[in-house]
Amino acid sequence: MQQLEPVLAWIDAHREAAISHLQQICRQPSVAAQDWGMKEMATMVEASLREIGAETRVVATDGYPVIVGQLTGDSPRRLAIYDHYDVQPPDPLDAWSIPPFEACIRDGHLYARGVADNKGNLVARLWAARAWREVYGRLPCHVTFLFEGEEEIGSPNLGPFAEANQDLVRADACLWEAGYRDSEGILHLYAGVKGILYLELRARGAAYDLHSSNAPLAPNAAWRLIAALGTLRDADGRVRIPHFYDDVVAPTQRERELMTRFPVNVDALQKSWQTPLLSNPVDITPTERLLYSPTCNICGIWGGYSGSGSKTIIPATAGVKIDFRLVPNQDPHAILGHLKRYLIDQGFGDVEVRELEGSERPAQSPIDTPLVEALIRSARTIYGNEPYVQPRTAGTGPMEALCQRYGVPAIGGAGVGYHNSRNHAPDENIRVEDFILSMKHVAALLAEFATLSNV
């Protein structure tokens, strides 16, 4: 702690410069799905790494590059830090109270697309390392920053990057990208992520849209699609596809203990979402259902006329985007095969199934890996309370492709977000004080990680 105090004081003295840097990063659009500003953002990220003295490499992929920055430290321990510099599209623009790339501060909150997911974390971690170098000229441990530009489109090229660049990826552990504080100010840590299978289903009726007076005779693509969707899950959300649950792994006793100790705050979610939660089966808690239940979700659906006024037609085509959130040890490609066979068996062989980019395998690191203890101890120092530890998050990321596949434990949770950061939604935001605290948390983590003897 004595060694850490000057580092924390440096962060306090340079907070305005760090905030300004975050605003600069957030004002540059970087929407991978639309190839909007990606080249410029990659250049800014590499420049930010060079500014803190990192040895940088821009590793080309078949998509957007991975930006690597390496810093040496006193300890032989090496911590990989993964983040991404791409963001979600800002639509719908008219739902933002502040334009999504102005990065304005209002009432202590910084509003911008990507500020919580994931640019705030990226910048906070850079400044934590910068603080150590400015105060002592070196870090407590070796650090490798791994910043990709395709997380929001499913990281299609991160796996090949990791396989071809093990000299860069190899580490004792990896600090994962996301992190937030709940409504009570408690930081949440997690040791795994769900996987995802992202699909588009399309139905076709007549060769073109027809006058709706032909409804007694003509097939309607929208009704056809709705009928197919109705076979996929029951009213309680349980997926009906045969073999869907075959490989699902139940929680261990240790994982159940953690979920009991750190349950989902149902009241806070209902208040934030402004709606009651879905009914819960009696034999499973909301926490276990959130973290351990695979899902089938409709992301968007279209067909026919939805403009103002009336237009009486029979839609010729209809489509839907679906994601399946998967848990260990479900395989996205196996689930895709089960779905296609099931639709044929149910008489919907005419419904086209398209796999979209973004499928990822679930990942689970050991919950008792030493990095968890380092994160807990550093969080106590900075936040003054005990963080919540969960086996995994309900979200998805390329943890398996980058880390688990090569035996690198990955833990997330040291982040700038809070319970109302509105990731992926209009008015995405962080509290400025959480950004400062996150810098300090990562700075403390580097000191804790350097002292570990059993990683």
C-alpha positions in Angstrom: 0.0 0.0 0.0 2.9 2.4 0.8 4.2 1.9 -2.8 0.7 2.4 -4.2 -0.1 5.7 -2.6 2.1 7.9 -4.9 0.5 6.1 -7.9 -3.0 6.9 -6.7 -2.0 10.5 -5.9 -0.7 10.8 -9.5 -4.0 9.6 -10.8 -5.9 12.2 -8.8 -3.5 14.9 -10.0 -4.0 14.0 -13.7 -7.7 13.1 -13.6 -8.7 15.9 -16.0 -6.2 14.8 -18.6 -7.4 11.2 -18.4 -11.0 12.3 -18.8 -10.1 14.5 -21.8 -8.3 11.5 -23.3 -11.4 9.3 -22.9 -13.6 12.0 -24.5 -11.2 12.2 -27.4 -11.4 8.4 -27.9 -15.2 8.4 -27.6 -15.6 11.2 -30.1 -14.0 9.0 -32.8 -16.7 6.7 -34.2 -15.6 3.1 -34.5 -18.5 0.9 -35.6 -17.2 -2.3 -36.9 -20.6 -3.4 -38.3 -20.6 -0.4 -40.6 -16.8 0.0 -41.1 -17.3 3.5 -39.7 -14.1 5.1 -38.4 -12.3 1.8 -37.7 -8.9 2.8 -39.3 -8.8 6.1 -37.5 -9.7 4.4 -34.2 -6.9 1.8 -34.6 -4.4 4.6 -35.2 -5.5 6.4 -32.1 -5.3 3.3 -29.9 -1.8 2.5 -31.1 -0.7 6.1 -30.5 -2.2 5.9 -26.9 -0.1 2.8 -26.2 3.1 4.4 -27.5 2.4 7.5 -25.3 2.7 5.3 -22.2 5.9 3.8 -23.5 4.6 0.5 -24.7 6.3 -1.5 -27.5 3.5 -1.7 -30.0 2.5 -4.0 -32.9 -0.4 -3.7 -35.3 -1.3 -7.2 -36.3 -3.3 -7.4 -39.5 -6.2 -9.9 -39.7 -8.8 -10.6 -42.4 -10.8 -7.9 -40.7 -9.7 -5.1 -38.4 -6.3 -5.3 -36.8 -5.4 -6.3 -33.3 -3.4 -3.6 -31.5 -0.8 -5.1 -29.1 1.2 -3.1 -26.5 3.8 -4.6 -24.2 5.3 -3.1 -21.1 7.9 -4.7 -18.9 7.8 -4.9 -15.1 9.7 -5.9 -12.0 7.9 -9.2 -11.4 8.2 -12.1 -13.8 4.5 -12.4 -13.8 2.7 -11.4 -17.0 -0.8 -10.0 -17.1 -2.7 -9.9 -20.4 -5.3 -7.1 -20.6 -8.0 -7.6 -23.2 -10.3 -4.8 -24.5 -11.9 -3.8 -27.8 -11.9 -0.5 -29.6 -15.1 -1.1 -31.7 -18.5 -0.1 -30.6 -22.2 -0.9 -31.4 -24.1 1.2 -34.0 -25.6 4.2 -32.3 -29.1 3.7 -33.7 -31.8 4.9 -33.0 -30.3 8.4 -33.1 -33.5 10.2 -32.1 -33.5 8.3 -28.8 -30.3 9.9 -27.5 -30.6 13.0 -25.3 -27.0 13.9 -26.3 -25.5 13.0 -29.7 -23.7 9.7 -29.4 -20.3 10.8 -30.4 -20.1 14.2 -28.6 -18.9 12.6 -25.4 -20.4 15.3 -23.3 -20.4 15.3 -19.5 -23.7 16.1 -17.8 -24.4 15.8 -14.1 -21.2 13.8 -13.5 -22.0 11.4 -16.3 -20.1 11.0 -19.5 -22.5 10.1 -22.4 -21.2 8.4 -25.5 -21.6 5.3 -27.6 -18.9 2.9 -26.4 -18.0 4.7 -23.2 -19.0 1.8 -21.0 -18.6 -0.9 -23.7 -15.6 -0.8 -23.9 -13.6 2.4 -24.4 -13.9 3.6 -20.8 -12.2 0.4 -19.6 -9.6 0.5 -22.3 -8.6 4.1 -21.4 -8.7 3.5 -17.6 -6.3 0.6 -17.9 -3.9 2.5 -20.1 -3.8 5.3 -17.5 -3.3 2.9 -14.6 -0.2 1.6 -16.4 0.8 5.2 -17.2 0.6 6.2 -13.6 3.0 3.5 -12.5 5.5 4.4 -15.2 5.3 8.1 -14.5 5.9 7.6 -10.7 8.4 4.7 -10.8 9.5 4.4 -14.4 8.3 0.8 -14.6 5.4 -1.5 -13.8 5.1 -4.0 -10.9 4.6 -6.8 -13.4 4.8 -7.4 -17.2 1.7 -6.3 -19.1 0.5 -7.1 -22.6 -2.5 -5.1 -23.9 -4.5 -6.9 -26.5 -7.0 -4.6 -28.2 -9.2 -5.9 -31.0 -11.6 -4.2 -33.3 -14.3 -6.8 -33.9 -15.8 -7.8 -30.6 -19.1 -6.2 -31.4 -19.4 -8.4 -34.6 -18.4 -11.6 -32.8 -14.6 -11.5 -33.0 -14.4 -13.6 -36.2 -10.6 -13.1 -36.5 -9.4 -13.2 -32.9 -9.1 -17.0 -32.8 -6.8 -17.1 -35.9 -4.8 -14.2 -34.4 -4.3 -16.0 -31.1 -3.3 -19.3 -32.8 -0.7 -17.5 -34.9 0.6 -15.2 -32.2 1.1 -17.3 -29.1 4.3 -15.4 -28.3 2.1 -12.3 -27.8 -0.9 -14.0 -26.2 0.9 -16.1 -23.6 0.4 -14.9 -20.1 -0.1 -16.1 -16.5 -3.7 -14.7 -16.6 -5.9 -12.2 -18.5 -7.9 -9.3 -17.2 -11.1 -9.4 -19.3 -12.9 -6.4 -20.7 -16.1 -5.7 -18.9 -16.9 -4.5 -15.4 -19.5 -2.5 -13.5 -20.8 -1.6 -10.1 -24.4 -2.5 -9.1 -27.0 -0.2 -7.6 -25.4 -0.6 -4.1 -22.0 0.4 -5.4 -20.6 -3.1 -5.3 -18.2 -4.2 -8.0 -19.0 -7.5 -9.8 -16.3 -10.0 -10.8 -16.8 -13.0 -13.1 -14.8 -15.9 -14.4 -16.6 -16.9 -17.5 -18.9 -15.9 -20.4 -21.8 -17.4 -22.2 -21.4 -18.4 -25.9 -23.6 -17.3 -28.7 -25.2 -18.5 -32.0 -26.5 -15.7 -34.1 -28.9 -16.5 -36.9 -31.4 -15.1 -39.4 -34.5 -17.0 -40.4 -36.4 -16.0 -43.5 -39.8 -17.1 -44.8 -41.2 -16.5 -48.3 -44.8 -16.6 -49.5 -45.9 -15.3 -52.9 -43.4 -14.0 -55.5 -44.3 -10.4 -54.5 -46.5 -8.5 -52.0 -50.2 -9.1 -52.7 -53.4 -7.2 -52.0 -54.7 -8.4 -48.7 -58.1 -9.3 -50.2 -56.2 -12.4 -51.4 -55.7 -13.7 -47.8 -58.2 -16.6 -48.2 -55.9 -18.0 -51.0 -52.4 -16.7 -50.7 -49.7 -17.7 -48.2 -48.5 -15.0 -45.8 -44.7 -15.0 -45.1 -45.2 -13.3 -41.8 -47.6 -15.8 -40.5 -45.4 -18.6 -41.7 -42.4 -17.2 -39.9 -44.5 -16.6 -36.7 -45.6 -20.3 -36.8 -42.0 -21.5 -37.1 -40.9 -19.2 -34.2 -43.7 -20.6 -32.1 -42.2 -24.1 -32.2 -38.8 -23.0 -30.8 -39.6 -22.4 -27.1 -42.4 -22.8 -24.7 -44.2 -20.1 -22.6 -41.5 -20.3 -19.8 -38.7 -19.8 -22.3 -37.5 -23.4 -22.4 -36.1 -24.2 -25.8 -37.9 -27.1 -27.5 -35.2 -28.1 -30.0 -34.2 -31.8 -29.3 -30.7 -32.2 -27.9 -30.4 -28.5 -27.1 -29.7 -29.2 -23.4 -27.7 -32.4 -23.8 -24.3 -30.8 -23.0 -25.4 -28.2 -20.4 -23.3 -28.5 -17.3 -25.0 -27.9 -13.9 -23.4 -25.6 -11.4 -20.8 -27.0 -9.0 -21.4 -26.7 -5.2 -18.8 -23.9 -5.1 -20.6 -22.1 -7.9 -24.0 -22.5 -6.1 -22.5 -21.1 -2.9 -21.3 -18.0 -4.8 -24.7 -17.5 -6.4 -26.4 -17.8 -3.0 -23.9 -15.3 -1.5 -24.1 -12.8 -4.3 -27.7 -13.0 -5.8 -29.1 -11.0 -8.6 -30.8 -7.9 -7.2 -34.2 -8.4 -8.6 -35.7 -5.2 -7.2 -33.0 -3.1 -8.7 -33.4 -4.7 -12.1 -37.2 -4.2 -12.1 -36.7 -0.6 -11.1 -34.1 0.1 -13.8 -36.0 -1.8 -16.6 -39.4 -0.5 -15.4 -41.1 -3.9 -15.8 -41.6 -7.0 -13.7 -39.1 -9.8 -14.4 -40.3 -13.0 -16.2 -41.8 -15.6 -13.9 -39.2 -18.0 -12.5 -39.4 -21.8 -12.1 -39.7 -22.8 -8.5 -36.6 -25.0 -8.5 -34.2 -22.4 -9.8 -33.2 -18.9 -8.5 -33.1 -15.9 -10.8 -29.3 -15.8 -10.5 -28.9 -19.4 -11.6 -31.4 -18.9 -14.4 -29.6 -15.8 -15.7 -26.1 -17.4 -15.6 -26.7 -21.0 -16.3 -29.8 -21.2 -18.6 -29.2 -21.1 -22.3 -31.7 -19.0 -24.2 -33.4 -18.4 -27.5 -34.1 -14.7 -28.1 -35.6 -12.6 -30.9 -33.4 -9.6 -31.6 -35.5 -8.1 -34.4 -38.3 -9.1 -36.7 -39.7 -7.6 -39.9 -42.0 -8.2 -42.8 -44.7 -6.3 -44.7 -45.7 -2.7 -44.1 -44.9 -0.8 -40.9 -45.0 2.8 -42.0 -47.6 5.4 -41.1 -51.2 5.0 -42.1 -52.5 1.8 -43.7 -51.3 -0.4 -46.5 -53.3 -3.6 -46.9 -50.9 -6.2 -48.2 -49.9 -9.9 -47.8 -46.1 -9.8 -47.2 -44.1 -11.9 -49.6 -41.1 -12.1 -47.3 -40.5 -11.9 -43.6 -37.4 -12.3 -41.5 -36.1 -12.5 -37.9 -32.8 -12.2 -36.2 -32.3 -14.7 -33.3 -29.5 -15.2 -30.8 -29.0 -18.3 -28.7 -26.9 -17.6 -25.6 -25.1 -20.8 -24.8 -23.5 -22.2 -21.6 -20.6 -24.7 -21.2 -20.3 -27.2 -22.9 -22.7 -26.2 -25.7 -21.2 -26.0 -29.2 -22.8 -23.3 -31.5 -22.3 -25.4 -34.6 -23.9 -28.5 -33.0 -26.9 -26.3 -31.9 -27.2 -25.0 -35.5 -27.5 -28.5 -36.8 -30.1 -29.5 -34.2 -32.1 -26.4 -35.2 -32.1 -27.1 -38.9 -33.2 -30.7 -38.4 -35.9 -29.6 -36.0 -37.4 -27.1 -38.4 -37.5 -29.8 -41.1 -39.2 -32.3 -38.7 -41.8 -29.7 -37.8 -42.7 -29.0 -41.4 -40.7 -25.8 -41.8 -38.0 -27.0 -44.2 -38.9 -24.0 -46.4 -37.7 -21.5 -43.7 -34.2 -20.4 -44.6 -31.6 -20.5 -41.8 -28.6 -18.2 -42.2 -25.7 -18.2 -39.7 -24.5 -14.7 -39.2 -21.0 -13.7 -38.1 -20.6 -13.6 -34.3 -21.0 -17.2 -33.1 -18.7 -17.9 -30.1 -18.2 -20.8 -27.7 -18.8 -20.3 -24.0 -15.9 -20.1 -21.6 -15.3 -20.8 -18.0 -12.1 -20.2 -16.0 -11.6 -21.7 -12.5 -13.4 -19.4 -10.0 -10.6 -19.8 -7.5 -7.8 -18.8 -9.9 -5.3 -16.4 -8.1 -6.3 -13.5 -10.3 -9.7 -13.5 -8.6 -8.0 -13.0 -5.2 -5.8 -10.2 -6.6 -8.9 -8.4 -7.9 -10.7 -8.9 -4.6 -7.8 -7.5 -2.6 -7.3 -4.5 -4.9 -11.1 -3.8 -4.9 -11.2 -3.7 -1.1 -8.3 -1.2 -1.2 -10.0 1.1 -3.7 -13.7 0.7 -3.1 -13.7 -0.1 0.6 -16.1 -3.0 0.3 -16.2 -6.6 -0.8 -16.8 -7.2 -4.5 -19.4 -9.8 -5.7 -17.9 -12.8 -7.3 -20.0 -14.8 -9.9 -19.0 -17.9 -11.8 -19.7 -16.0 -15.1 -21.6 -13.2 -16.7 -24.7 -13.6 -18.9 -22.9 -11.8 -21.7 -20.7 -13.1 -24.4 -17.1 -12.5 -25.6 -14.2 -14.3 -27.3 -12.7 -15.5 -24.0 -12.6 -19.2 -25.2 -10.8 -18.3 -28.4 -8.2 -16.0 -26.8 -7.6 -17.5 -23.4 -9.4 -20.7 -22.3 -8.2 -22.7 -25.4 -4.6 -22.1 -24.3 -5.0 -22.6 -20.6 -4.9 -18.9 -19.7 -7.4 -18.0 -16.9 -9.5 -14.9 -17.7 -11.3 -12.9 -15.1 -13.5 -9.8 -15.7 -14.9 -7.1 -13.5 -12.4 -4.2 -13.2 -14.5 -1.7 -15.1 -16.0 1.7 -15.3 -19.7 0.8 -15.8 -22.6 0.9 -13.4 -26.0 -0.6 -13.2 -27.5 2.1 -15.5 -24.7 2.4 -18.1 -27.1 1.3 -20.9 -24.7 -0.7 -22.9 -25.8 -1.1 -26.5 -28.7 1.3 -25.9 -29.2 5.1 -26.4 -27.7 7.3 -23.8 -24.9 4.9 -23.0 -23.0 6.5 -20.1 -20.6 6.1 -17.2 -20.2 8.1 -14.0 -17.0 10.0 -14.1 -16.0 9.0 -10.6 -16.3 5.4 -11.6 -13.8 6.0 -14.3 -11.3 7.4 -11.8 -11.9 4.6 -9.4 -11.4 2.0 -12.1 -8.0 3.5 -12.9 -7.0 3.2 -9.3 -8.4 -0.3 -9.1 -6.3 -1.5 -12.0 -3.3 0.3 -10.6 -3.7 -1.6 -7.3 -4.3 -4.8 -9.2 -1.0 -4.6 -11.0 0.7 -4.4 -7.6 -1.3 -7.3 -6.2 -0.7 -9.5 -9.3 3.0 -8.9 -9.1 3.2 -10.5 -5.7 1.4 -13.7 -6.6 3.5 -16.8 -6.2 1.2 -19.5 -7.4 -0.1 -18.3 -10.8 
